[in-house]
Amino acid sequence: MYLFVFPKIFRPDRLYTAVFVFLFGLLSFAGLRYLLEELILPVTFGFRNYNEDTGLTYYFFDNLYKSTLTTFIAGILWILEKYGIAENDKNNF
């Protein structure tokens, strides 16, 4: 998903787009985890990853804690790669 969606949507010159994509990624990943671990796993395998009372809010903050640094580093590396390619193209001409 990252390789297809992120380069097409993310524009480093627009900060609001970066913030939107970051928040959308956190929400979609939290929702996907909740769907799999709280709705699909109990039906198919008969167990849950967390307590039955665990809600979507917990998954959001859990993902926020676990994925912020990774997402930030991936974004920085993408920006560096993107600008590095653009700089190399300028130097080649």
Buried (B, 14 or more C-beta within 10 A) or exposed (E): EEEEEBEEEBEEEEEEEBEEBBEEBBBEBBBEBBEEBBEEBEEEEEEEEEEEEBEEEBBBEBBBEEBEEEBEEBBEEBEEEEEEEEEEEEEEE
